[in-house]
C-alpha cells in the first residue's frame, strides 16, 4: 500500500489499495466516500487518543484504526444500499427508511418513531438522507451487522464507538473514542 515507502499513507494510496482489493474479490464497489470517511475518522480518533501525526496521512500507528473503521463503514454502506429502492441510489427517502425497519431490527435497533428518527438525520431538510447522515446516526446507535463473523465479545472490545462521527470527524474534536485509546499503540520514534 505504501508505494513511496514513507511509512505513512495518503488518502489516494488507501483508496487505490482498497479499490484493488475489492476488484480482486470480484466486487465492483466504487465508494470513495466510504474510504474517505474511514480515513478521516481514523485520523481524528488517533488524535483524540493522543497520537501525534500528520493531518494528511495515516501513519503506521493509526493503520489498525483505519482498517476497523473501513470495515465498519463498508458494512453500514451495505445496510444503507439495502434500504434504497434503486441500485446505486445515493439517497434514502422517508418511505424507504420506514420500509427498512425489519432490516434495521436485524442490525440491532428498533425505532419507536421512524419518522422522527429520519428527520433527525435529514440535516438539510431535503426529505432524503445521504450515506454520511445515515452513517453518523448508525455509529451513534452502535449498529452491528447480523453477518459479522466475530463473536460479540470480541467485536465489542475492538469496534470503534459511536463517539466518532463521519460528518463531524474533523470538526468535533471534543468527542472521545475509548476504542481509539486502546487500538492505537504509540511507538517510540
N, C-alpha and C positions, 0 to 999 in steps of 0.2 A: 504494500500500500504506500509506503513512504518512498516514493520514486526518487526523490533527490537526497535521500539518506540524511535528512536534517533532524531526525528524532522528534518531529512534530508533523501533524497532518493538517493540510488546508481543507476547507470545505470541498474544493474541487477534487482533491485526491480521494477524499472519503466518498464523494458522490460517484466518481468513476469506478472505484473499487466495489461499491455496493451494487451499482448497475451491472458490473461484470459478473458478480456472484449471482445476482438474480437471473441474468441471461443464461448463465451456465446451468442454473437449476430449472430452466425452462419457463421462467416467469417473465412476462412482458410488462411488468410494472415499471412505469416511469413516474416516480413520485418524489421529485426533488424537494417538495415542501416537507415531506416526512423526514428525509435525511437532514435537511436544514434545521428542522425543529429539534431533532435529537442532538445534533451538533451544538446548537445554541444552549439547550437546556443542560447538556453535559458540561459546557464551559461555565455556566452560572453556578451549577451545583458544586463544581470543584472550587470555584472562587469562594463560595459560601463556607466550604469546608476548610478554608484557609490555604488552599494550594495556590501559590503564586505562579502565574504563567502568562502566556501571550493571550491577548483577547481575540486574535485572529486564527489561532491554531489549536488543535487538540494535541497535547503533549502525551508522552508515554504514561504518565501518572493518571491521566484523565481517560485513557482509552477504554478501560473497563466500564466506566460510566457511559461513554458513547455507545458501546455495544448494548448495554442494558436499555438505554433509552431508545435506541434504534429498534430493538425487538418490541418494546412496549408500544412505540408509535406505529410500527407496521401492523401490530395486532389491532390497535384502535382504528387504523385506516381500513383494515378488512371489515371491522364491525360497521364503520361509517358507510363503506361501499355497499354493505349488505342492506342498508336502510334505504338506499336510493332506488327509484323506480327504473332509472336508465343507467346502463353501464357507462362508467366514466364521468357521471354527473358529479360536479364539484360542490353541490349544494344539497341540503335536505330540507324539505318543507315541513310544515306542521303535520299535514296528513301522513307523510312518510314516517315522521318521527313517532306519531301516535300508533301507526300500524306496526312499528318495530318494538312495541312493548314486550312481546314474548321473547324477542331476541335479546333485549336489554336484561330481561329477567334471567336468561341463561348466563349472562355475564355478571350476575350478582346484584342487580339493582332493580327495585320495584318502585315505581313512581306513583305517588298518590294523585298528583295533578300534572300530567304530561304537558298540558298547555302552558302552565306557569313555568315549568322547567325549561320548555322550549324558548319561551320569551326571555328567560334569564340568560340563555345562550345567544340569542339573536341581538348581538351588540349594536348593530346598525339599524335595527327595526325593519329590515327588508322583508321579513316573513320567511327568510331562509337562513340556515346556518351553514357556515363554512367548516371544513375539517378542523381548522385551527380553533374555532369556537367550541366545537364538539370535544376536541382533544383536551382543551383546558378544563372543561366540565368533567370529562371522563377521568382525568387524572385526580381531580378532587374527590371523585366517587370511588377511587381505587378499584375500578372495573378489572375483572380478571377473566381472561379467555377460558371458555369451557374446554378448549382443546389443548390447554397447557400440558406439557409432558413432564412437568416437575411437581413434586409434592407441595402442597400448600405451605407447609412449614418452611421449606427451602425457599419458596418464592417470596414469602413474607420477609424472610431475613435478607434477601438480596434485591428485591424490586425497588425501583425509585418510588418515592412517595408523592402524594398529591401536592406537596408544597411547591413543586416546580411546575410552572405553567408555561406552555409554549408561547402563548400570545404575549405574556409579560416576562418572559425569561430574561431579557436584558434590561427591563425597566424596574422589576421588583426585586431588588437585591435584599430586601428586608426579610423575605420568607426564608425558612431554613429547610434543609433536606437531610434528616438523620441518616438516610441510606447513603448519601454522598459522603458523609463523615466517615462511615465505616468502609465505603467502597474505594475511596481514594487513599492510596498508601503513599505518603510522602517518601521521597527517596533522597538520600544525601547527594548533593551535587558539588 
